[in-house]
């Protein structure tokens, strides 16, 4: 008959020292990309707010049109 050792059967000969997590700094590129992404989100939200303000109430058809324009990238001066 075979014996399978359980994880509880093993123990360290010496207790492991406490490891202090080293705080990771964000890189320059990560910071730059996040800033550009945040700017793009703010700009898109402002354009959506202007679009809804011109059209009136926020209905299903307006929501669908916003989704279509976002997918196409069609937020030009045509509003």
ZIJO-V573302 format. One record per pair of residues at least 4 apart in sequence whose C-alpha atoms are under 6 Angstrom apart, sorted by the first residue. I is the first residue (numbers start at 1). GAP is how many residues later the second one is. If there is no record, write none. Layout:
i=<I I>
gap=<GAP GAP>
This chain:
i=<52 69 69>
gap=<4 4 5>
